[in-house]
Amino acid sequence: MSVFHSGLLVLTAPLSALSPRLVPILASASRIVEDTLYIHLQPGLSLTGSSQPKSTYVPATREVYNVINKLYADADAHGHLDVRVLLTNIRNQSLAPQSLSSVQNLSHPPEVVLTDFQTSDGGQYNPVKQQLERYATSCYSCWPNLISVLLYPDYEPGTGEGEQPLQKPDWDGMSLHSYGDIVVGGTFDRLHNAHKILLSTCCMLAENRLLLGISDKNLLENKLLKELIQPYEKRVEKLCEFLVDIKPSLRYDTVPLLDPYGPSITDPDLKCIVVSEETRKGGVAVNKKRLENGLPELALHEIPLVKDLRHSENEEEKISSSSLRHRLLGTLLQPPQKDLDLPSCPYVIGLTGGTGSGKSSIARHLEHLGAYLVDVDRLGHEAYAPGGPAYEQVVEAFGADLLNEDGTINRKVLGAKVFGNQEQLKSLTDIVWPVIAQMVKKQINEAVVQGKAVCVLDAAVLLEAGWSDMVHEVWTAIIPETEALSRIMARDGLSEEAARSRLQSQLTNSQRVEQWPRGNAYSIKLLSGNLRHCA
């Protein structure tokens, strides 16, 4: 079976029969679609007969809500899939009926349409497949040469093994209560299936507007691996693409959250706030502030947390962005871009990181595995040494008063001359960095002579010096500032103030992650295996 980037899955089974089949259906779909899988719920839809089937409204009930939640929870087993349950035809019964005749544009038009519809004829010219294609194109924007696939009988009803248990909210009645304007807040980093449950709930409850507060700046400071949180603009872009896909009829307003409340405590039009089990206290605090501001309380709608069946010992039990960021450690944030100016062997890794980050320990580990190690800091010392390639230029530029009695450069005196003086610092680096770069290139040539497959540049100022054009990949060691401070103080015998001053003179973790010119830096990945010889 061919693999398609995007697909539309039309589910026709009655909701009561669909639930136990979701695991095998999603498993079958995941073997056909590799990126975006849209899901359209149309229980009872018949794809037989001569007349073209038409989409009808599905009432927004507790049963529909639970099926949607289970779809997202079960889809988490297929990490490569971006599942989006479309809500265009799911409507609260209290709203006035609208026409479903228009075709909805999707951000990733499906290349293939799939269905769980059961038929005994699976032939290429099966009329059911033709009806399925007509139905899909009448509802959504699809690729011109849409392919249809009947999943049945490839899937079998599930046994319940591996399915996600979800706590059902205790609501009265079958229909969901709707509200004009709804508010929700969060970081929404690396949009995952728990986010999608939260957002889908908001979209099912909202009649007119959904106001989204997105955490930024100070609210991110205490987040795990904050350096890997996507930029605010990127999070908004992904969020809006998802929301407009699943329910384009709503108005979406996004605002940066710089405090825990944002506009939720000042907007008089809001009627409901959607929270999770973890954020319910925040919802209660919002209502307290609203009362203080003379505004009515918001209805609190709480959703359950979704367990992450793949979480490791060091990760949260629930599906969370922090766990996803943790899994990024040791992986490429961006695929390497081939540079025709760089020879393929040895493969050069630029290893950088702030003081106290453990960069040198990682470098030694890579050397132990067989990589050729270039200690750029050591080369810097050689460049300053009497007779070194930068010695005379530095003395001429900064004066003989920085020399020790034995003629060596007193690095502390030199540091005092340039520290805090950007003009003087640039004068120094303009002398030293090009010299060190030439020394590095000689070391890389030595790695070639020795037949090394991998060469590692251990360079604290790799990015600042612009040496990234000498490497195929950049690896960045990051560590929380509090841990870095403790290490520097213990290692160098410095006060906390002095250690903090040293850290502040360097690029921050976030700046290192963002600065890699070939599309972001790389988080640390330890190599294994034989690295001794070129392939």
Sequence and secondary structure as in RCSB ss.txt:
>XXXX:A:sequence
MSVFHSGLLVLTAPLSALSPRLVPILASASRIVEDTLYIHLQPGLSLTGSSQPKSTYVPATREVYNVINKLYADA
DAHGHLDVRVLLTNIRNQSLAPQSLSSVQNLSHPPEVVLTDFQTSDGGQYNPVKQQLERYATSCYSCWPNLISVL
LYPDYEPGTGEGEQPLQKPDWDGMSLHSYGDIVVGGTFDRLHNAHKILLSTCCMLAENRLLLGISDKNLLENKLL
KELIQPYEKRVEKLCEFLVDIKPSLRYDTVPLLDPYGPSITDPDLKCIVVSEETRKGGVAVNKKRLENGLPELAL
HEIPLVKDLRHSENEEEKISSSSLRHRLLGTLLQPPQKDLDLPSCPYVIGLTGGTGSGKSSIARHLEHLGAYLVD
VDRLGHEAYAPGGPAYEQVVEAFGADLLNEDGTINRKVLGAKVFGNQEQLKSLTDIVWPVIAQMVKKQINEAVVQ
GKAVCVLDAAVLLEAGWSDMVHEVWTAIIPETEALSRIMARDGLSEEAARSRLQSQLTNSQRVEQWPRGNAYSIK
LLSGNLRHCA
>XXXX:A:secstr
   EEEEEEEE S HHHHGGGHHHHHHHHHTTEEEEEEEEE TT    SSS      EE BHHHHHHHHHHHHHH
TT TT EEEEE TTEE TTS      S B  SS  SEEEE    S   TT HHHHHHHHHHHHHB   TT EEEE
 TTTS    STT         SSSB   EEEEEEEE   S  HHHHHHHHHHHHHEEEEEEEEEE GGGGTTSTT
GGGS  HHHHHHHHHHHHHHH TTSEEEEEEESSSSGGGGT TT  EEEEETTTHHHHHHHHHHHHHTT    EE
EEE   B TT  TTS SB  HHHHHHHHTTS SS     TTS SSSEEEEEEE TTSSHHHHHHHHHHTT EEEE
HHHHHHHHHSTTSTTHHHHHHHH GGGB TTS B HHHHHHHHTT HHHHHHHHHHHHHHHHHHHHHHHHHHHHT
T SEEEEE TTTTTTTGGGG SEEEEE   HHHHHHHHHHHH   HHHHHHHHHTS  HHHHHHH TTTS EE  
   S  SS  
